[in-house]
Structures are given as structure tokens and as C-alpha cells.
């Protein structure tokens, strides 16, 4: 009886040991991640409560839902941090196939005003298949590079198969239409190919092809043409047709009124039904208004530290697959943050992309936190101590 209890206790101790930071968790990465998540939840509540009260008759509508998904996401993070990431080798192709099916399915189902980005799901309302596609591309590229890294400098081994994957995913995402998602997947694939060993001249060719496709879509198909015109001539467009440039102008008003120190947490004016849906893609504008340049800079620095730490974990990965996984998942955060801030400040056209850990969205938050758990899983098996 005592022996059985001892064995049970031993198993429980081994299970608990999986979650001790001293067992391999990269502590700086985890701490910065949790700080960003906490700040993000607070900022999301501040940005959303006016909109929630006016449209949902409940100031806590958005934050209550986001907190639930944050808890689910943290649980997924902890579970995946204890998962052997090498098992994603076997899941790479099935995961990619599922993501392609979902991207096709979202195009078949009825669209909302000509936009097909969401699949309806009970309880959470829906999710974007592009979120799964981003993760699938990272896993598949890591799988392909780790198996064929000696052939990455060849056109047949290091360029064509990767471009075939990108062509499928970016093509389907572009048809939704989802320009920001397409840009993110393309940039993510580009980074992983470059780090994986694809020759730069072929990547340069890829950029030329991407630019040609975008120009064709704008000039011939008319895709996102209005948004491009607003971006190129924002102030004149706002004078001629305020509705067309309203969101971007209100975003710039929010950023400008924040000044150096901000209006104070919770004191944004633009969230009072001036900036549409401030809890979503343009939440960083509210952050700038309430926390000022200093607060916004601190958040950018925190994201930069998270990305740097993710790259440190990748550099200490015990194998090529872990290295590429950590690089890809970390690069996704960095690229997504850069695109979001560029859109909010009108450095890029308004394409609709969320700010990781800040923007409202349950499925996105759970996916991001789960992916961070995979990076922590890589850090558990590092070959040397990180600095």
C-alpha cells in the first residue's frame, strides 16, 4: 500500500516538475510574455468598455470573453511547453492539409459583404483559418528545412517546394480577400527560407513576383484599390469623403493627442465612438493616446525583447527542426507587430491585422499563446544555458 502511494506520488512529482522553470523554461521569455499579456488585457479593457456598453449594454462584454480565452491560452501554453516538439514532424503535412481545406471552406461558405475570412464556431463565434495557416506554414517549413538543409542552396530543393506552399496559402488568403494575412504569410515564409539557406537571388526574384502580383491585383482586379488610394492621399481623401478615411484619421488623432506622457490610462477620447471598434486592429492607437510616446515605446521594447529572446532560444536549440520552429514562431510575432503598428500610423494601407496579445479575438489569442508554448518546449531542450 505504501509502495503504491509512493509510486503515485513519484508520478505526480514528475508531472509537476515539467512546469518548473528550473527544468528548462526560458525564464526571461516567459516573464516578458506574461507581462505583455497582462498589459494587453488591461489595455483591451480600457479600449473596449465604451464600445461594449454602447453596443452590448455591458461594459465588461469584451474583457470577460478575452479573459476566458487568455486562461485557455495559458493552459495550452503550459501543456505544449511540456510537449515533445519533434512530434510536429509527423503532424507537419496533415496540419498543412487541414489548413488548406479550411481556407477553401471559408471561400465556399456565404461571405459577409464580399469578405470571407471567418468560419462560424459555437461558443467562440468563429475563427480565421488564416491563423491555422500561419502556424501550418511555420511547422511545414521547419520540417522541410530540417530534412533537406543540405539541399537548401539548390533551386529544386531550397526554392521550388517552398514557393509552391506559399503560392497555395497566399493565393487562397488573397481570395478571401485578406491582404494583411497574405503579407504576413509571405513575409514569414520569406524569413524562414532565408534563414533556412535559400539563396538570396531567388528570394529577390520572389519579391519581384510578389510586387507584380500586388500591382496586378490593384490595377487590373481592383483588389483593395480604395484602401491604397486612401493611404497615398489620406488628408485629401478625408476632405472629399470622410467616411472612406475615417478610421485611419481617428487613429492618427489618437496617436497625436497622446503626446509624450499620454492622457492617462482609461482617459482616451477617441474610443468614445470616434475610432470604430478600438479593441480590435487599431488598439495601439488607444494605447498611444492613453500612455503616450513613453508608454507605447515601452510596449514596443517589450515586444522587441520577446522577439530577441525567441531568437536566443532558437540559437540554442538542439537540432535544426527546433531552431526553425522557434525562428518561425518568433518571427511571426515580430512581423505581425511591425505590420500592425505601421497600419495604425498609416505607414502601410489599412489591411486589418491584429496586435498580438492586445487586440480582441479569442481564437487568435489562444493560437498565439499555444505557439509560445512550443517555443518554451524548444527552450527546455536547449544544448547550453542561455544568457
Buried (B, 14 or more C-beta within 10 A) or exposed (E): EEEEEEEEEEEEEEEEEBEEEEEBBBEBBBBBBBBBBEBBBBBBBBBBBBBBEEEEEEBBBBBEBBBBBBEBBBBBBBBBBBBEBBEBBEBBBEBBEBBBEBBEEBBEEEEEEEEBBBBEEEEBEBBBBBBBBBBBBBBBBBBBBBBBBEBBEBEEBBBEBBBEBBBBBBEBBBBBBBBBBBBBBBBBBBBBBBBBBBBEEBBEEBEEEBEEBBEEBBEEEEBBEBBBBBBEEBEEBBEEEEEBBBBBBBBBBBBEBBEEEBBEEEEBBBBEEBBEBBBBBBBBBBBBBBBBBEBBEEBBEBBEBBBBBBBBBBBBBBBBBBBBBBBBBBBBBBBBBBBBBBBBBBEBBBBBBBBBBBBBBBBBBBBBBBBBBBBBBBBBBBEEEBE
